[in-house]
Amino acid sequence: MPRYERSVRVAANFEDVWAFHSRGEGLVALTPDWFELEIEATYGPDGEPDPELLDEGAVIHSSVRPFGVGPRQRWTSEIVERRRDDGEALFRDRMVDGPFPRWEHTHRFVDEGAATRVQDRVEYALPGGAVGRALGPFAVVGFEPMFRYRHRRTRDLLEE
């Protein structure tokens, strides 16, 4: 299974970085405009619409239209894990419906004192059967600009 990983050190308080990434507004703020992300609905684990916190069991219905080309692609994700230990936290979302046969994104945060390490790991499979499997390792060409943007934007929004 192909995997993409990237991390960045953010000169911001761990609590602030963790809280920012725990809300739907964080997702919107960190998605490049060219992706044309629309959050269509968000539900908490108990079915409550528009929860303040994206906790384990929360479901996010969204759509994207990269570069404004083609029809909007529907994407439904579920927060399948959320935990916090001393000086470290993570949440994991899994695409349950959308363009990839598999997409699981782990967001990990490590307290480094005056800064926070933000680590992203995506395990994925591309569509297209055998061709998608063969091209899987090369998807980094598309992922790298998106995650570089996300990390730069995180720093812009949260660094003091």
Secondary structure, DSSP 8 states (H G I E B T S, - for coil): --EEEEEEEESS-HHHHHHHHTSHHHHHHTS-GGG--EEEEEE-TTS-BS-SS--TT-EEEEEE-GGG-SS-EEEEEEEEEEEEETTEEEEEEEEEESSSSEEEEEEEEEE-SSSEEEEEEEEEE-SSHHHHHHHGGGGHHHHHHHHHHHHHHHHHHH--
